[in-house]
Amino acid sequence: MSMSFERYMLDMIQPMRDDLTRVGITELRTPEEVQESFDNAKGTTLVVVNSVCGCAAGQCRPGVAEALQFDVVPDNLYTVFAGQDKEATAKAREYFAPYPPSSPSIALMKDGELVHFIERHQIENRSAADIAADLTNAFDRFCR
């Protein structure tokens, strides 16, 4: 791959990353960051598996941003980027068993245990508002 193509791809992907980091979500780029963050997380943790696909842009990222306006939100907010930070994403997915890899997807964990999971097929045919409602219901149930 030429350097100009790599730079182009980074430039194209950065706004997709920014959609989540701008609302306070910490990006985890390595397997070590994932393991350290997940293993040391107390309380509730939201993990967004970001993606370049249209449903991530149209429904997932906007739905997550809307849900984070709710009065109760998880204690920890993380994201990994499927297809970009492959090793970090693979490490995060180890925590989402028994669910198969899904991009985008959204996990809610409480004290290290997966308590709510939204797979791609539950994202791609729903609106951002529907996803936000799903998340805020989960926040209400598990984050109080």
C-alpha positions as CSV (number, residue, x, y, z in Angstrom):
1,M,0.0,0.0,0.0
2,S,1.3,3.4,-0.8
3,M,1.7,6.0,1.9
4,S,-0.7,8.4,0.2
5,F,-3.4,5.7,0.2
6,E,-2.8,4.9,3.9
7,R,-3.0,8.6,4.7
8,Y,-6.2,8.9,2.6
9,M,-7.7,6.0,4.5
10,L,-6.8,7.5,7.9
11,D,-8.3,10.8,6.8
12,M,-11.5,9.0,5.8
13,I,-11.8,7.0,9.0
14,Q,-10.9,9.8,11.5
15,P,-14.4,11.5,11.3
16,M,-15.9,8.1,12.1
17,R,-13.7,7.8,15.2
18,D,-14.5,11.4,16.1
19,D,-18.3,10.7,16.1
20,L,-17.7,8.7,19.3
21,T,-14.7,10.3,21.0
22,R,-16.4,13.7,20.7
23,V,-19.2,12.4,23.0
24,G,-16.8,11.2,25.7
25,I,-16.0,7.7,24.6
26,T,-12.4,6.5,25.0
27,E,-10.9,4.8,22.0
28,L,-9.0,1.6,22.7
29,R,-6.5,0.9,19.9
30,T,-4.5,-2.1,21.2
31,P,-5.4,-5.5,22.8
32,E,-3.4,-4.4,25.9
33,E,-5.5,-1.2,26.2
34,V,-8.7,-3.3,25.9
35,Q,-7.6,-5.9,28.5
36,E,-6.4,-3.2,31.0
37,S,-9.5,-1.1,30.6
38,F,-12.0,-3.9,30.7
39,D,-10.3,-5.8,33.6
40,N,-10.0,-2.7,35.7
41,A,-13.5,-1.3,34.9
42,K,-15.7,-1.0,38.0
43,G,-19.5,-0.6,37.7
44,T,-21.0,-0.5,34.2
45,T,-19.1,-0.3,30.9
46,L,-20.4,0.6,27.4
47,V,-18.4,-0.7,24.5
48,V,-19.2,0.3,20.9
49,V,-17.7,-1.7,18.1
50,N,-17.4,1.0,15.5
51,S,-17.4,0.3,11.8
52,V,-17.1,2.0,8.4
53,C,-20.5,0.6,7.3
54,G,-23.5,2.8,6.6
55,C,-25.5,1.5,9.5
56,A,-22.7,2.6,11.9
57,A,-22.9,6.1,10.5
58,G,-26.7,6.3,10.1
59,Q,-27.9,4.5,13.2
60,C,-25.3,3.2,15.6
61,R,-23.1,6.2,16.3
62,P,-26.0,8.7,16.3
63,G,-28.0,6.3,18.5
64,V,-25.2,6.0,21.0
65,A,-24.6,9.8,21.1
66,E,-28.3,10.3,21.8
67,A,-28.4,7.6,24.5
68,L,-25.5,9.3,26.3
69,Q,-27.7,12.4,26.8
70,F,-29.8,10.2,29.2
71,D,-29.7,11.1,32.9
72,V,-28.2,7.7,33.7
73,V,-25.2,6.5,31.7
74,P,-22.5,3.8,32.2
75,D,-19.5,4.5,34.4
76,N,-17.0,3.7,31.6
77,L,-17.3,4.4,27.9
78,Y,-15.1,2.6,25.3
79,T,-14.9,2.0,21.6
80,V,-12.9,-0.3,19.3
81,F,-12.9,0.1,15.5
82,A,-13.5,-3.1,13.6
83,G,-11.4,-3.5,10.4
84,Q,-9.1,-0.7,11.6
85,D,-7.8,-1.8,15.0
86,K,-8.2,-5.5,14.4
87,E,-6.3,-6.9,17.4
88,A,-8.0,-4.5,19.8
89,T,-11.4,-5.5,18.3
90,A,-10.7,-9.2,18.6
91,K,-9.7,-8.8,22.2
92,A,-12.9,-6.9,23.0
93,R,-15.0,-9.5,21.3
94,E,-13.6,-12.1,23.7
95,Y,-15.6,-10.4,26.4
96,F,-18.9,-10.6,24.4
97,A,-19.3,-14.4,24.3
98,P,-21.5,-16.1,23.4
99,Y,-22.3,-13.5,20.7
100,P,-20.4,-13.9,17.3
101,P,-18.4,-11.0,15.9
102,S,-20.7,-8.3,14.8
103,S,-19.8,-4.8,13.4
104,P,-21.2,-2.5,14.4
105,S,-22.4,-3.7,17.8
106,I,-22.9,-2.3,21.3
107,A,-22.1,-4.1,24.6
108,L,-23.1,-3.2,28.1
109,M,-21.1,-4.9,30.8
110,K,-21.6,-4.7,34.6
111,D,-18.6,-5.6,36.8
112,G,-17.0,-7.4,33.9
113,E,-20.1,-9.5,32.9
114,L,-22.0,-8.9,29.6
115,V,-25.5,-7.8,30.5
116,H,-26.9,-6.4,27.3
117,F,-25.7,-6.7,23.6
118,I,-27.0,-5.2,20.4
119,E,-25.8,-7.0,17.3
120,R,-25.5,-5.6,13.8
121,H,-28.8,-7.1,12.7
122,Q,-30.5,-5.2,15.5
123,I,-28.9,-2.0,14.3
124,E,-29.2,-2.0,10.5
125,N,-33.0,-2.0,10.2
126,R,-33.7,0.4,13.1
127,S,-33.5,4.1,13.5
128,A,-30.9,5.9,15.7
129,A,-33.8,6.9,18.0
130,D,-34.8,3.2,18.4
131,I,-31.2,2.3,19.3
132,A,-31.0,5.1,21.7
133,A,-34.3,3.9,23.4
134,D,-32.9,0.4,23.6
135,L,-29.7,1.7,25.2
136,T,-31.4,4.0,27.7
137,N,-33.7,1.2,28.8
138,A,-30.6,-0.9,29.4
139,F,-28.9,2.0,31.2
140,D,-32.0,2.4,33.4
141,R,-32.0,-1.3,34.2
142,F,-28.3,-1.9,34.8
143,C,-26.6,1.5,35.6
144,R,-28.6,2.7,38.6
